[in-house]
Amino acid sequence: MKKGIGKSHSKIILIGEHSVVYGYPAIAIPLKKIGIECIVEEAKSSYFHNKTDTLSVALFTALKYLKKENAKIKYKVTSQIPPKRGMGSSAAVSIAAIRAVFDYFEENLDDELLEKLVHAAEIVAHKTPSGLDAKTCLSDKAIKFIKNKGFSYIDLNLGAYLVIADTGIYGNTGEAIQNVKNLGSKADISLKKLGKLTDEIIKILTENIESKEEKVDKIGKIMTKANTELGNLNITIEKTDLFVKTAIENGASGAKISGGGLGGCVIALAKNLKIVEKIKDELLKCGAENIWVEKI
Ligand SMILES: C[C@@](O)(CCO)CC(=O)[O-]
């Protein structure tokens, strides 16, 4: 039977979520071990055309581009990416679905076109996507990203670990972006500070003078400062505040919410595996639903 397969991995934002929507830089890291696969197959009818969820919209966007709107296909998605947790599930599902449709019709798809189609699908999930999620889900390496200006690869090489802890609470990127918008000019100071904090991390990463441990401590402190600013933007919640505090009390160099916010994940930076284990234990006691560790 005719079949198309598409895959994508997930991502985590180190710093710069929300401020990236306003033109400031962000740093994001692909999570290559946490992925999603979409399989498209021939069917008797298609039943997703009128649905507005990201996956259906992505499938339809791809079909429309290929002028195959009337094609009868069904899909199956297998995902390790928890939805609405700031790990790029909506960008990743769109990438996997669009790739699957193009594979099904044996059509070529380069990353530029893929990003355009993902963007169109993501607009449904949250109205003003910066493009950061899609770019990171398509990248093999950490990136520095500026909306409408492009991206560059970043060599983190910190010999440290990011502990990614899921609060188990669905974040809502669309609502979070709206919260920031609603603050009007009151958000300006925090957005600007977030941009500055991101630049500081980029500077530390490119500096050659410090030991890795010093770098990690400096970056951690900046992450915690960023969390304060994200709190000022009304996108943190009690449980993420608790996770941040607990991680730092147990040896993290710093911690912050990651992604759209209003739930989702907290990331904590740990210098070594002993600290990782301690943070993991304590966050599980605080109600973390899932924990991933990424070497950076
Ligand atoms: C909140 C945000 O900055 C990150 C969502 O993962 C939105 C975006 O960049 O499109």
The ligand as an SDF file (V2000), in Angstrom:
LIG
                    3D

 10  9  0  0  0  0  0  0  0  0999 V2000
    6.8470   31.8970   23.0540 C   0  0  0  0  0  0  0  0  0  0  0  0
    7.6870   31.6070   21.8450 C   0  0  0  0  0  0  0  0  0  0  0  0
    8.7740   32.5560   21.8420 O   0  0  0  0  0  0  0  0  0  0  0  0
    8.3300   30.2400   21.8960 C   0  0  0  0  0  0  0  0  0  0  0  0
    7.3860   29.0870   21.9040 C   0  0  0  0  0  0  0  0  0  0  0  0
    8.0910   27.8480   21.9890 O   0  0  0  0  0  0  0  0  0  0  0  0
    6.8350   31.7970   20.6150 C   0  0  0  0  0  0  0  0  0  0  0  0
    7.6150   31.8580   19.3140 C   0  0  0  0  0  0  0  0  0  0  0  0
    8.8350   32.0820   19.3210 O   0  0  0  0  0  0  0  0  0  0  0  0
    6.9650   31.6940   18.2670 O   0  0  0  0  0  0  0  0  0  0  0  0
  1  2  1  0
  2  3  1  0
  2  4  1  0
  2  7  1  0
  4  5  1  0
  5  6  1  0
  7  8  1  0
  8  9  2  0
  8 10  1  0
M  CHG  1  10  -1
M  END
$$$$
